[in-house]
Amino acid sequence: MPLLRSFLIKLLPFVLLLLVWHGLVEGLRIPSRLMPGPLEVGQRIYMGLISQGDLWAHLWQTLRSTLLGYGLGFALALLIGSVLAMNRVLELLFYPLILLMQSVPKVAIAPLVLLWLGFDARSIVTLVALICFFPIFVGTFIGVRSTPQVLRDLFRTLDASGFKTFVHCSLPHASGSIIAGMQVGWGFALVGCVVMEFIMGIGGAGFLIDNSANALDTVTAVASMVLLGAMGYLGGTLIAAFRRRMIFWEGPARHG
């Protein structure tokens, strides 16, 4: 029963959203070409994923590019954030440069990325990595830096090397902050991928939304946006489940 109640509570906001959406479309008599109702969108999703299957290739392209860029951004953020947090000299040298790079809108450098890497998946993966890098970097840096000195001193008295101290002390302490950065970074990664697909126009959910809107196929455009939202929600849910699994010592109350 507690599991069923928790599931129903989590499902309730989506049901309310669908009801409000349906009520507004029907009550205001909004034409389908401007805003289709949830029934039309649901039918298009069913046809695109199960019946005809024409949406799968675009969604898979978006998911693959997002995952590759996210993985690259995560690896770089974890490495650089950890190194800078443990080395004051490197922090003074490189942290201002990272802040400077973050202040530049990533969409503004998208044309340069295309110029350097070409109109293929490498450009998308690179921009996704750049966009999701900073939240994970900040989470890593703050988490590792905030490791209590008493714990580090304890490992030092046990003659633990710097690497062992990091793996068994600093990294577990920083894991909550790192995963919080991962959750933020996942949403940014999807945004970066869709933006690049808008610009490149060679496939993916972003291309499908743009192309459908230009062709006045609003149903397909909205269906693609709904599927992107589901992809983002599923990714965030998986990361939250990973957090509960890995950071078991925080207790269930810390995860809502």
C-alpha positions in Angstrom: 0.0 0.0 0.0 2.7 2.6 0.8 4.3 1.9 -2.6 0.9 2.2 -4.4 0.2 5.5 -2.6 3.6 6.9 -3.4 3.1 5.9 -7.1 -0.4 7.6 -7.2 0.9 10.7 -5.6 3.7 11.0 -8.1 1.2 10.3 -10.9 -1.2 12.9 -9.8 0.6 16.0 -11.2 0.7 14.5 -14.7 -3.0 13.6 -14.6 -3.8 17.1 -13.5 -1.6 18.5 -16.3 -3.4 16.4 -18.9 -6.8 17.4 -17.6 -5.9 21.1 -17.6 -4.4 20.8 -21.1 -7.5 19.0 -22.4 -9.8 21.5 -20.7 -8.1 24.6 -22.1 -8.0 23.2 -25.6 -11.6 22.2 -25.6 -12.9 25.1 -23.6 -11.2 27.8 -25.6 -11.7 25.8 -28.9 -8.1 26.2 -29.8 -7.5 24.9 -33.4 -5.4 21.8 -33.7 -2.9 23.6 -35.9 -2.1 25.9 -33.0 -2.3 23.5 -30.0 -3.4 19.9 -30.4 -5.1 18.2 -27.4 -3.6 15.5 -25.4 -5.6 12.8 -27.2 -4.3 13.8 -30.6 -0.7 13.9 -29.2 -1.1 10.6 -27.5 -2.4 9.0 -30.7 0.6 10.5 -32.6 3.0 9.1 -30.0 1.4 5.7 -30.3 1.7 5.7 -34.0 5.2 7.1 -34.0 6.6 4.6 -31.5 4.5 1.5 -31.9 2.4 1.5 -35.1 4.5 3.3 -37.7 7.8 3.7 -35.7 8.8 6.9 -37.6 9.9 8.7 -34.4 12.3 6.0 -33.1 15.3 7.0 -35.3 15.1 10.7 -34.3 14.6 9.9 -30.6 17.5 7.4 -30.6 19.8 9.9 -32.3 19.0 12.5 -29.7 19.4 10.0 -26.8 22.7 8.6 -28.1 24.2 12.1 -28.7 23.0 13.3 -25.3 24.4 10.2 -23.4 27.8 10.4 -25.2 28.1 14.2 -24.5 26.9 13.8 -20.9 29.4 11.0 -20.3 32.2 13.0 -21.7 31.2 16.1 -19.7 30.8 14.1 -16.5 34.3 12.5 -16.8 36.0 15.8 -17.4 34.1 17.6 -14.7 34.8 14.8 -12.1 38.5 14.8 -13.0 39.1 18.5 -13.2 36.9 19.3 -10.2 38.6 16.8 -8.0 42.1 17.9 -9.0 41.4 21.6 -8.5 39.7 20.9 -5.1 42.8 19.1 -3.9 45.4 21.4 -5.3 45.3 25.1 -4.2 47.9 26.2 -6.8 46.0 24.6 -9.7 42.7 26.1 -8.4 44.2 29.6 -8.5 45.5 29.0 -12.0 42.5 27.4 -13.7 39.3 28.1 -11.7 39.1 31.7 -13.0 39.5 30.4 -16.6 36.7 27.9 -16.0 34.4 30.6 -14.7 35.3 32.8 -17.7 34.4 30.0 -20.1 31.1 29.3 -18.3 30.1 33.0 -18.6 30.1 32.6 -22.4 26.7 31.3 -23.6 27.2 27.9 -25.1 24.7 28.6 -27.9 26.9 31.4 -29.0 29.9 29.1 -29.6 27.8 26.5 -31.4 28.7 27.9 -34.9 32.4 27.7 -33.9 32.0 24.1 -32.8 30.3 23.3 -36.2 33.2 25.1 -38.0 35.9 23.2 -36.1 34.3 19.7 -36.0 31.9 19.7 -38.9 28.2 18.9 -39.3 28.1 15.5 -37.6 27.6 13.9 -34.2 31.0 15.1 -32.9 29.7 18.7 -32.8 26.6 17.7 -30.9 28.5 15.6 -28.4 31.1 18.3 -27.8 28.5 21.0 -27.2 26.5 18.8 -24.9 29.7 18.0 -22.9 30.5 21.8 -22.6 27.0 22.6 -21.4 26.6 19.9 -18.8 30.3 20.2 -17.6 29.9 23.2 -15.2 27.1 21.9 -12.9 28.9 18.6 -12.3 32.2 20.4 -12.0 30.9 22.8 -9.3 29.2 19.8 -7.4 32.5 17.9 -7.5 34.7 20.9 -6.5 32.5 21.9 -3.6 31.9 18.4 -2.4 35.6 17.4 -2.4 36.7 20.7 -1.0 34.2 20.5 1.9 35.5 17.2 3.2 36.1 17.7 6.9 39.8 18.1 7.7 39.4 15.7 10.7 38.6 12.9 8.2 41.6 13.7 6.1 43.9 13.8 9.2 42.5 10.4 10.2 43.5 8.9 6.8 46.9 10.6 7.1 47.5 8.9 10.5 46.7 5.6 8.8 49.4 6.3 6.2 46.9 6.3 3.4 48.1 7.7 0.1 46.5 10.8 -1.4 44.7 8.6 -4.0 43.3 6.3 -1.3 42.2 9.3 0.8 40.4 10.7 -2.2 38.7 7.4 -3.2 37.7 6.3 0.3 37.2 9.6 2.0 36.7 12.7 -0.2 34.8 11.0 -3.0 32.2 9.4 -0.8 31.8 12.7 1.1 31.3 14.6 -2.2 29.0 12.0 -3.8 25.8 13.8 -2.8 27.0 17.1 -4.3 28.3 15.4 -7.4 25.0 13.6 -8.1 23.1 16.8 -7.5 25.3 18.4 -10.2 24.6 15.3 -12.4 20.8 15.9 -12.1 21.1 19.5 -13.2 23.6 18.6 -15.9 21.2 16.0 -17.4 18.6 18.7 -18.2 21.3 21.0 -19.6 22.6 18.1 -21.8 19.2 17.6 -23.4 18.8 21.3 -24.1 22.3 21.5 -25.7 21.6 18.5 -27.9 18.2 19.8 -29.1 19.7 23.3 -29.8 22.4 21.7 -32.0 19.8 19.6 -33.8 17.9 22.8 -34.5 21.0 24.4 -36.0 22.3 21.4 -37.9 19.0 20.1 -39.3 20.2 16.6 -40.0 18.0 14.5 -37.7 17.1 14.1 -34.0 14.2 15.3 -31.9 15.2 18.9 -32.3 15.2 18.6 -36.1 11.8 16.9 -35.9 10.3 19.7 -33.8 11.7 22.4 -36.1 10.8 20.6 -39.3 7.3 19.7 -38.1 6.6 23.3 -36.9 7.7 24.7 -40.3 5.3 22.2 -42.0 2.5 23.2 -39.7 2.4 19.7 -38.3 1.9 20.8 -34.7 0.8 17.4 -33.5 4.2 15.9 -34.4 6.1 18.9 -32.9 4.2 18.7 -29.6 4.5 14.9 -29.5 8.2 15.2 -29.9 8.4 17.8 -27.1 6.4 15.5 -24.8 8.8 12.6 -25.6 11.7 14.8 -24.9 10.2 15.8 -21.6 9.6 12.1 -20.8 13.3 11.4 -21.7 14.4 14.2 -19.3 12.2 13.0 -16.5 13.3 9.4 -16.9 16.9 10.4 -16.8 16.4 12.5 -13.7 14.5 9.6 -12.1 17.3 7.1 -12.8 19.9 9.5 -11.4 17.7 10.0 -8.3 17.4 6.2 -7.9 21.2 5.9 -8.3 21.6 8.5 -5.5 19.4 6.5 -3.2 21.3 3.3 -4.0 24.8 4.8 -3.7 24.3 7.3 -0.8 22.3 4.9 1.4 23.7 6.5 4.6 21.7 9.7 4.1 18.4 7.9 4.8 15.1 8.1 2.8 14.1 11.4 4.3 16.9 13.2 2.5 15.5 12.2 -1.0 11.9 13.3 -0.6 
